[in-house]
Amino acid sequence: MNIKTKLLDFFGLQQKQQSNHQDDKRSSNAESPHTYIFDQFKVATDRITTIREVQKLVKTDLRFKMTNFRIAADATRGGCRVIVQGSEAHRSHLRSLGKQQPKRLVPGANVTQQVIDDFMSRTKLSVKSEEHLRVLLRDGDLFLNPIIDLSTGLILDVKRAPALTMKRNSDEYGDFPDLERAFSQIDPLTQINSLMNVGPPSTSRTDFALYQMNHIRWLSEETEHYGTSHYASARKTYKILEKMEMAAAIRREFRSVQKNSHHFPEGTQMKDVLEYARENKLIDENGNPKQNAHLLSDFFGTAEVKAIQGDANLSEMADIEHFDDLLWLNLGVPKAILTSGQNINRDILKVQYPQYMQSLDVMTDTLEYGDIGPFSGYRALIDLQLLLAGINPDSVIYDVVWTEKSTETIAERLERVQVALGKGGGTKLITTLKAIQEISSDFDIEDPVEMIDQIEKEKAKDSLLAPNVKQEPGNESIEDEPVTDVALEDRSKLKKAEVEAEEIVLRFFNAVNKRFINYEPDNEGITDSAILDYAEDEILNALEETWEAEQGKLQLSLVKAMTIAGVMGAEKAASLLATEIKPRIVRSDIREDLLQQSTQRIKDMKETTLKSIRKELATGFDNNLGWRKIAKRLEPIILDEARANLIARNELSWAYDRMQIRTYKGAGVKKVQCDEVIDMRTCDKCRSRHGNVYDIDAYPGLAHPLCRVSWLPVD
């Protein structure tokens, strides 16, 4: 079976063959079989006339032009994307919506997703959707011609054919007698008689098989071959309104100016009348009326002049306003949306606008699903591409997702979310996650959970870099607590050690990234979901190998910086002990202890990195990226300067903290008191535990990486 037969089988040939073996008792669409040919010819020619009239109106009348543009823009704003269920794209979509994600992918779903993504990218179908809807509403019919390369099995492009030149070759039952000549392009000037042919015409410019012409009909009826223009019913009202507007303009021009009646005494000769008119610029030297003479209002002479007032009813335009409102009703758009909104009842608009938004959904549904024809709508084009790629469309479930339409502006949505979060001291009604989900489409946020993590990291970094704010004398707040820091003199020394530690971590990250990029994988560009888990394991194993190869250098260098912090912590603890004999601080013992503990801490660092990379890997496979591109995308995760800063700060603070407690234990201290630095940067958790007393074996340690805690011995 060749590919053409396969396509025809899918789009109707088998159904036609089956119907030939059945009892042919079907209702005909013909009102009268004897006049059907002439009736169809009249319908076709009337359709051509209607399309030409509407096209002219859309070009010349601003109301039609702006309506057609605005409806299409509102309905298709943001375009559409196709998501195959069970693919990584589907998983990412559910994640952005905050819904439960499938644990396993559907075999082959990622391959199908890639085929559809490539098709949408080549044809730019999402970008063209606005133009397609404009044409569909204007002409009533949209003819899309997929340009197919049978040798590669690809739809290279989707071209639009002019509706005026296309003939649908269906019979009186709505079926196509010849699927290989389902549509024909004719010359409406020289081949107009072809419209009298039922089925394929005797002469045409070119013929198209069913799968070569996607026909979408607007306001279609099952018994009609073609659709109807969205603006067809508005033509009659427009013609009436146009005459009334022209009449009103003429009336204003000729009846708005005051006129004067010039009365001469009896017996006045005509030459005197003409001389009077000539002197007052009403006629020229030859006695002909001058242009704009009717606009003159002041005259000079011996005649008696009587004023005739202008039309006092020129402002009365209720009849024109009535037909103007009727025209907007026929156009299908609330008048207030495209006009200045004068004399608009807001209560009525509140009812009309949601109805308008619902009508936009109907329009995008028509683009997506088409009409009742066998090959109609965007989905039929997608199915055609899947068939060409050797994928059975009936085995694939996918969603065409259009950008959500809403009456809310971005500012209004942000205000609503902020109020729900407790803005201004109000009650918090939703979680931060739900708030980010509500605004995710406005700010292109693919993963709300990941966005929360990034926000928290940025808060922590800002808190670290934020300078202490000094209060001006006399402006102290009663609620502010005094800053207490028993280790204040150690902070500057720790800061210097932190800079060195950060450089150590960054050198390590660079070494790992360099090894990882140069790693040679066994399988380049693995995308099928059936082997996705294997490919992910291979990448993670590669990262672990590079990590372990560089880990020894990191451990030795980092422990050196941690030892400096540990010695400072031990010395501070010794100075706080209320004993005459201070414990001896042995630097080598401190280094040995930190070296043993650092192995597990570096392992924890690796696990955190692998967790972040697993998230990014899903996106990488979703976009069909190969090894090199995936490695490049993982680079910002590995070479994270902000994370290197946090690691350096956390490890040195932990070493300082650990050696304090170790020194206390050596001196026989049983309990310690938590002493937090209290200022504007102190978090709620640290404030809550400030001053608390703990058993030394059960002390809680650092509250977070930026914690500035010290421990005081309790007698």
Secondary structure as UniProt FT lines:
FT   HELIX           3..8
FT   HELIX           9..13
FT   HELIX           14..20
FT   TURN            33..35
FT   HELIX           36..60
FT   HELIX           62..76
FT   TURN            77..78
FT   STRAND          80..84
FT   TURN            85..86
FT   HELIX           88..97
FT   TURN            107..108
FT   HELIX           109..123
FT   HELIX           125..139
FT   STRAND          141..149
FT   TURN            150..153
FT   STRAND          154..161
FT   HELIX           163..165
FT   STRAND          166..168
FT   TURN            172..173
FT   HELIX           179..181
FT   STRAND          183..185
FT   TURN            188..190
FT   HELIX           192..196
FT   STRAND          206..208
FT   HELIX           210..212
FT   STRAND          214..217
FT   TURN            222..223
FT   TURN            230..233
FT   HELIX           234..255
FT   STRAND          259..263
FT   TURN            266..267
FT   HELIX           270..279
FT   TURN            280..281
FT   TURN            285..286
FT   TURN            291..292
FT   HELIX           293..295
FT   STRAND          304..308
FT   TURN            312..315
FT   HELIX           318..331
FT   HELIX           335..338
FT   TURN            342..343
FT   HELIX           346..369
FT   HELIX           378..388
FT   TURN            389..390
FT   HELIX           393..395
FT   STRAND          398..402
FT   HELIX           410..420
FT   TURN            421..422
FT   HELIX           423..425
FT   HELIX           432..439
FT   TURN            440..444
FT   HELIX           448..465
FT   TURN            473..474
FT   TURN            478..479
FT   TURN            486..487
FT   HELIX           488..517
FT   TURN            524..525
FT   HELIX           529..531
FT   HELIX           532..576
FT   HELIX           587..622
FT   TURN            623..624
FT   HELIX           627..638
FT   HELIX           641..666
FT   TURN            667..668
FT   STRAND          671..676
FT   TURN            680..681
FT   HELIX           684..689
FT   TURN            690..691
FT   STRAND          693..695
FT   HELIX           696..698
FT   TURN            705..706
FT   STRAND          709..714
//
